[in-house]
């Protein structure tokens, strides 16, 4: 049973849910997304496999502290470390996707004492000019109070985040457009603060040579938002990291190809025991 809780850590409040018993797994979501996204596929699979699974809303995502005045990636790393310490039972396996993967990498580097192992999904160690332009455009939409028509926003979201193989089937494409349309990502001041982090990210690949915890990097072959070569670069930078690539999956690959993502996660966690 899900148990919503509030941890008062690092000077803020973090809302989190905990399921299961066993070795601790903490899951970190990406920009603008709540922790409950993990509920669809990964949280149940990990819980069933005998893990204590904690998902949480990063700062900027209500009901966690919004911190609309702004914050840094270091703040988000410190939040995750403080949450693990609050939970006890650490060090934890930390699983992150997109911005959550970036947080996971930085956490493994800065606080290996709280990280048993790290899994980075759809990750990156640097930004490309195209990614920088997309991020700047998304910030500009909010700053200029521009609201896209819902149908167009859903279509753009699908095109950027789903595999062409998913969208090639008209019925599946309509289903995804409906899902995205029914649960649009609201850009609140807190989410805008998360988006600002992308404006200040540099090339961190050389630093990741200092990561010493067991690491798994999962790339999605059809990821348009963070091309798969960026995930490969992170895996190449981390000594001894294992790299796996999921076919027919875009940036939302953990939702598009959950069985394969779960297989990789559970295999990696099983090898740690």
C-alpha positions in Angstrom: 0.0 0.0 0.0 1.3 3.4 -0.9 2.1 5.6 2.1 2.4 9.3 1.3 4.9 11.0 3.6 6.6 14.3 4.0 10.4 14.5 4.8 11.6 17.8 6.2 15.2 17.7 4.9 17.8 20.1 3.5 15.6 23.1 4.5 12.6 22.0 2.5 9.8 19.5 2.4 9.9 16.5 0.1 6.7 14.4 -0.5 7.4 10.7 -1.0 5.8 7.3 -1.2 7.2 4.1 0.1 6.2 0.5 -0.9 7.6 -2.9 -0.1 10.3 -4.2 2.1 13.9 -5.2 1.4 16.9 -3.4 0.0 16.2 0.3 -0.5 15.7 1.7 -4.0 15.1 5.4 -4.5 13.7 6.6 -7.8 14.3 10.1 -9.2 12.0 11.6 -11.9 12.8 14.1 -14.7 12.0 17.8 -15.3 8.4 18.7 -14.5 7.3 15.2 -13.6 6.0 13.9 -10.3 7.3 10.7 -8.6 4.0 9.0 -9.2 5.0 8.4 -12.9 7.1 5.5 -11.6 3.9 3.8 -10.3 2.8 2.8 -13.8 5.5 0.1 -14.3 8.8 0.3 -12.4 7.6 0.7 -8.8 5.3 -2.3 -8.9 7.9 -4.5 -10.5 10.6 -3.6 -8.1 8.3 -4.0 -5.1 7.2 -7.4 -6.3 10.8 -8.4 -6.6 11.5 -7.7 -2.9 12.7 -4.2 -2.8 11.7 -1.3 -0.6 10.9 1.3 -3.2 10.7 5.1 -2.5 9.5 7.6 -5.1 9.3 11.3 -4.4 8.5 14.7 -5.9 11.6 16.7 -6.5 11.7 20.3 -5.2 9.7 22.4 -7.7 6.9 19.7 -7.9 4.0 20.1 -5.5 3.3 19.0 -2.8 7.1 19.2 -2.3 8.4 22.6 -1.7 8.1 24.7 -4.9 11.2 26.8 -4.3 10.1 29.1 -7.2 12.9 31.6 -6.3 15.3 29.1 -8.0 17.8 26.4 -7.1 20.7 24.4 -8.6 21.5 20.8 -9.5 23.6 20.7 -6.3 20.5 21.5 -4.3 18.6 18.6 -5.9 21.5 16.3 -5.3 21.6 17.3 -1.6 17.8 16.8 -1.4 18.2 13.2 -2.6 21.1 12.5 -0.3 19.2 13.9 2.7 16.1 11.9 1.8 18.1 8.7 1.8 19.6 9.5 5.2 16.1 10.4 6.4 14.8 7.0 5.3 17.5 4.9 6.9 18.4 1.6 5.5 20.9 3.1 3.1 23.0 3.2 1.1 20.4 3.0 -1.6 20.3 1.9 -5.2 19.3 5.2 -6.9 17.4 5.1 -10.2 16.9 8.3 -12.2 15.6 9.2 -15.6 16.5 12.4 -17.7 17.1 15.2 -15.2 16.7 12.5 -12.5 19.5 10.6 -14.1 21.7 13.6 -14.1 20.9 14.0 -10.4 21.8 10.4 -9.8 25.2 10.7 -11.5 26.1 13.8 -9.5 24.9 12.1 -6.3 27.0 9.0 -7.0 30.0 11.3 -7.5 29.4 13.6 -4.6 28.0 11.2 -2.0 29.0 7.6 -2.7 28.4 6.9 0.9 24.6 7.0 0.4 24.6 5.3 -3.1 25.0 1.5 -3.2 24.6 1.5 -7.0 23.3 3.9 -9.7 21.0 3.4 -12.7 20.8 6.3 -15.2 18.0 6.1 -17.8 17.9 8.4 -20.8 20.8 10.4 -19.5 23.4 12.9 -20.6 26.7 14.4 -19.4 26.6 17.4 -21.7 24.1 19.3 -23.8 24.1 19.6 -27.5 23.2 22.8 -29.4 19.8 21.3 -30.3 19.0 20.3 -26.7 20.1 23.8 -25.6 17.8 25.4 -28.2 14.8 23.3 -27.2 15.3 24.0 -23.5 15.7 27.8 -24.2 12.5 27.7 -26.2 10.5 26.0 -23.5 11.7 28.5 -20.9 10.8 31.4 -23.3 7.3 30.0 -23.8 6.7 30.2 -20.0 8.4 33.6 -19.6 6.4 35.2 -22.4 3.2 33.6 -21.1 2.6 31.7 -24.3 0.2 28.8 -24.1 0.2 26.3 -27.0 -3.2 24.9 -28.2 -3.7 21.6 -26.3 -3.9 19.5 -29.4 -0.7 20.9 -30.8 1.1 20.6 -27.4 0.1 17.0 -27.2 1.4 16.3 -30.7 4.7 18.0 -30.1 5.1 16.2 -26.8 4.5 12.9 -28.5 6.8 13.6 -31.4 9.7 14.6 -29.0 9.3 11.8 -26.5 7.9 8.7 -28.2 9.5 6.3 -30.7 8.5 6.5 -34.4 7.7 2.8 -34.0 5.0 3.8 -31.4 3.6 6.6 -33.5 3.6 4.5 -36.7 0.4 2.7 -35.5 -2.5 5.2 -35.8 -4.5 3.7 -33.0 -1.6 3.6 -30.6 -0.7 7.2 -31.6 -4.2 8.4 -30.8 -4.1 6.6 -27.5 -0.9 8.4 -26.6 -2.3 11.7 -27.7 -5.3 11.2 -25.5 -3.1 10.2 -22.5 -0.9 13.3 -23.0 -3.9 15.5 -23.5 -5.7 14.3 -20.4 -2.6 14.8 -18.2 -0.8 17.8 -19.6 2.5 18.9 -17.9 1.7 22.1 -16.2 4.6 24.6 -16.1 4.3 26.1 -12.6 6.9 28.5 -11.2 8.5 25.5 -9.5 8.8 23.6 -12.8 10.2 26.8 -14.4 12.9 26.8 -11.7 13.7 23.2 -12.6 13.9 24.2 -16.3 16.4 26.9 -15.4 18.9 24.3 -14.3 19.3 23.3 -18.0 20.6 26.8 -18.8 23.6 26.3 -16.5 24.8 22.8 -17.3 28.3 22.2 -18.6 30.2 19.2 -19.8 30.5 16.8 -16.9 31.8 13.8 -18.7 35.4 14.1 -17.4 34.1 14.4 -13.8 32.2 11.2 -14.1 35.5 9.3 -14.3 35.4 9.7 -10.6 32.2 7.7 -10.0 33.1 4.4 -8.2 29.7 2.8 -7.5 28.3 0.0 -9.7 26.5 1.7 -12.5 24.0 0.8 -15.2 23.2 3.2 -18.1 20.1 2.6 -20.2 19.7 4.4 -23.4 16.6 4.5 -25.7 17.4 4.0 -29.3 14.8 6.5 -30.7 15.2 9.2 -28.0 14.9 12.6 -29.8 15.0 14.7 -26.6 18.3 13.2 -25.4 19.9 11.3 -28.3 21.2 7.9 -27.3 24.8 8.8 -28.1 24.7 11.1 -24.9 23.8 8.1 -22.8 26.6 6.1 -24.3 29.0 8.9 -23.5 28.0 8.7 -19.8 28.5 5.0 -19.8 31.9 5.3 -21.4 33.0 8.0 -18.9 32.1 6.0 -15.7 34.7 3.3 -15.0 33.1 -0.2 -15.3 29.6 1.1 -16.1 27.4 -1.3 -18.0 25.5 0.1 -21.0 22.2 -1.3 -22.3 20.1 0.1 -25.2 16.3 -0.5 -25.6 15.0 -0.6 -29.1 11.8 1.0 -30.3 11.8 3.4 -27.4 11.9 7.2 -27.2 12.5 9.5 -24.2 9.5 7.9 -22.5 10.9 4.5 -23.1 10.3 3.3 -19.5 6.6 3.8 -20.4 6.8 2.5 -24.0 8.9 -0.6 -23.3 8.4 -1.2 -19.6 8.9 -5.0 -19.8 12.4 -4.6 -21.2 13.3 -1.7 -18.9 12.1 -3.7 -15.9 14.1 -6.7 -17.1 17.3 -4.7 -17.2 16.6 -3.1 -13.8 15.9 -6.3 -12.0 18.8 -8.1 -13.6 21.2 -5.4 -12.5 19.7 -5.3 -8.9 19.9 -9.1 -8.7 23.6 -9.1 -9.5 24.2 -6.8 -6.6 22.9 -9.3 -4.1 
